[in-house]
Amino acid sequence: MATKKTVPFNGTPEQEAQLLAVIEEHKADPGALMPVLQGAQAIYGYLPIEVQKIISDKMGIPMEKIYGVVTFYAQFSLYPKGKYNISVCLGTACYVKGSGDIYDKLQEVLQIGGGECTADGKFSLEACRCIGACGLAPVLTVNEDVYGRLTVDDVADILAKYE
């Protein structure tokens, strides 16, 4: 099984203090894990193993349970998002019109796979299912910017806007 490339974890003491405050606030509540994980993701932007370990140690919850929750719910991410998060729609309408090729081209140009972040932290790439812009198929987003009626040849120009 291939492991995803990612940027090294670089949490700060301030972030850890915020996380510990969130844990303390929810520690005694039944079902506290979800709000703690949501708080941790809000603080760090994702839930790396280092953050999961802090939560495990401070809450007395086995790492397996935490990892299971993090990987089950789509709202959580194990990997950081880049400054510019690129999401390519692979829903039916977009896929039929070539979004798979666009996604492949982005992986090639950025030299990352889906769910990964470039080493400089600038771009992350993910696939998504229908974003509701089927009339513009194929579609991708860069943060809140929407690009439609794309071809593989459009990839370089889109990336250049964020350089």
Order of alpha helices (4+ residues) and beta strands (2+ residues): alpha-alpha-alpha-alpha-beta-alpha-alpha-beta-beta-beta-alpha
